[in-house]
Amino acid sequence: MALLKIKDLSVASGRKVILKKIDLDIEQHETFAIFGPNGSGKSTLMNTLMGIPSYRVIKGSIIYRGKDITKMSILERVRLGIGVSFQQPPEVKGVTLKDMANICQGKKPGTELDEETMRLVRTFKLEDFLDRNINVDFSGGEKKRADLLQVLLLKPRLLMLDEPDSGVDIVSLKLICQEIYNYIKKSKASAIIITHQGEVLNYIKAKRACILYDGGNYCYHSPQKILKDIRENGYEGCVNCRIN
């Protein structure tokens, strides 16, 4: 049985339909990559799977671990083991990164972080950010690292990463991806990785991938094959070739 099954999913934000008839299965313990140009609906898909209220399912369903979660709240989905690292993490004023690290682990704010958590904090180069409000005056890369730290501390069964290689320097990306890969392998979690450049796939291996283009999904193949086709033919050329 698939861990996640998306069936005939169409999604709107406001009056605009963004996703159209998406069909996608993610297997148990699978890492799956999604490629797509800017504006293709990649982040909309992530936000919809997470249950962000501003994204409205107008058709279809989302089945996770055999349960229909299409109308579930964000909190219910988190409790079922879904976690997401956003492309543009929001600022959270009044809550420090240290407090949030404790909250993610079900501990009271103010509790001293344990050794394993501090190891992750050091790996993500966030020691100097623990007593600062989350993402307030953080750079793009600092926001990304802080967000990834939080989602790993939640220990999700389905880890969704929206362009984790965006805004992160090469050295930091390698360290962060190693932690993500180790978590996926150790916990036997599944992962969906949205990427534009494909850099993250040098460190986290995925067996299958597809292209999200103009709100629809196409071209199931290996990530390496799809990335090669995109570089040679562009997204439109790649999609049209597969359709024809």
N, C-alpha and C positions, 0 to 999 in steps of 0.2 A: 504494500500500500504506500502511495506517495505521501511524503510528509506534508506537502503543500500542493493543492490542486486549484488552479484558477480556471474557471469555465465561462467562456463567452462574456468576458468582463468589459463593460463600457462605463466610463467615468466622466463626470462633468465637474467643472469648477465654475461657479456662477452660471452663466448661460452657455459657456463654451464646452463642447464635448472634446475631451483630450485623448482618452483611451477608447479604442474601438475593437470590440470582439477579441479581447486577449485570451488566449488559451496557453497555459503553461503548467507543467508538472515539475516539482522539485522532489527528488527521491531522498530517502533517509540517508544521512551521512554524505550527501552530495554537495559539492561546491559548483555553482552555476554562474556563468558570466553573462552580463547583458551589455551589449554595445549600442551606441546610438548617438547621433549628432545632437547639438544643443536644440532644445525645444521639441524633442521627439516624444516626450512623455515619461522619461526614465524616473525622474524624481516624483512625478505624479503617481507612478506605480508604487514606489516605496511608501509614499505618504498614505496611499489608499490601503495598502497591506497593513500599515500600522494603525489605521483607523482615524487619521486626522480629519476632524469634522468638516473642514472646508472642501473636502473632496467627496463628491456624492456618487454612489454607485447607482446607475440608472438601469443596468441590466447585468445579469450574470451572478456568479457567486464565488466566494473564497472559502475553500475547505482546508482546514488545518488540523492534522492528526485526527481526521475523520469527523471533525466538528465544523458546522457552518458558522464562520465567524464574521460574515458579511456585515452584520448589524451590531457587532460587539464594540464596546468602548476600548479606548487605548489601554486603560488599566487592565481590563479583562484579557486583552491580547498579551500584555506584558506578563501577566500571571501564568499564561499558558506557555510562556517561553519564547516569545518573539521580541527581538531587540534590534534597534536600527541606529546606525551612525549617519547623521544627516550631512548633506553636502554643505549646508550653511547653518551650523548650530546656533541657536538663539542665545541671547544674553539672559542671565537669571540673576537679578539683583536681590540682595538680601540673603543669598545662600552661597557659602564658600564651596570651593571645590572639595575641600576635606570633608565638609558636612555631607555633600552629595555622594562622595565615595562611601561614607558610612551608610547613608540611606539606601544606596544600591545593594548593599550587603545585608540589609535588614537590621542595621545597628543604629543606636541613638547618635544624633549629632554631638560632636565633642569627644567621642570615643577615639582613643589613640589608634592609628592605623596599624594593622599587623604587618609582619615582616614581608609577606608575599605581596600585599598591596603596595608597600613602599618600594618593593623591587620594580613593580610595574610603573609606579610614579617616576622612579629614576630612569627607567628605560624610555619613558615618554618625555623625559626632560621637563618634569612639571613640579620639581621640588619647591621652586620659588613661587608657585601659583596656588598652593594649598590653602592659604589664608585669604585669597582674593575671591571676590564675587565671580561666579562662573561666566567666563567669556567677556566680561566687562574690560574693555581696553586690551583684549588679547588680539594678537595678529591672526591672520587666517590660518596659518599652520598651527599656532597654539590652540586655537579653537578646535581644530580637527583632532589634535592629539588628546585634548581634554575630553572630547566627546567619545573617542575610541576607548579611552580608559574607563569611562562610565559604563559603556555598553558591555565591555568584557567583564566588569565586576558584577553585572546582572546575571552572568552565566546563562545566556539564552540557548535554546535548542535550535532556533533558526536565527542566524546572524545576518542582518542585511546591511550592506556597506554601500553608501551612495558616494561614489568617486573618492575612495580613501586616499588616492594618490594626488588629489587636487590640493595645491597650496602647501605641500609637504616636501622638504628638501630630500635629496637622494639618500643621504645617510640616515635621516630619521625614518624615511619610508622603509628602508631595509629592516631596521630594528622593530618598527611597529608591525610590519607584515610578518616577521618571524614570530612575534607574540600572538598574532591572530592565527597564523598557521598552527602553532603549538596548541592553542586553545581548541581549534577545530579538530585536530587529530586526537588530543587527549580526551575531550568530552564527547567525541563522535557527533558533533553538531553538523547541521547543514548550513550552507551559506549562499547568499545571493550577492554578487559583486557587480555593481554598475561601474563601468569605466568608459572613458572616452579615448584615452591614449593607449590603454592596455599595459601600462608600466607595472601596475600592481601584480599582474599575472606572471611577472618574472620571479615573484617570491611566493605567491599563493597559487597553487596549481588547480585548474578547473578542467574537467573532462568535457563538459558540454557548454554551449553558448548559443545565443540568438541575437538578432538585431531588432531593436525597437525603432521603428521609422514611421513618422507621421501618425503616431498613435496606434499602430498595429505591430505585431511581432512576426518575424520572418527568419528563414535561413538557419535552421538548427544544424549545427556542425561543431567541430572542435574549435576552441578559441583561436588556435594558431591559424587554422584555415580561414576563418571568418576575418581575422585581423589582416591576413595577407590579401584577401579579396578586397577589403575596404581600402587598403593602401594602394592597390592597383587600379580599382574601378570606382572608388568613392562609394558612399552609402547608397545613393540612388542607383548606380550601376549594379551594385551587388544585389540589391533587393529585386530590381527588374530582371536580372539574370535568373534568380531563383524562382521568381513568379512564372517566368516564361518557360 
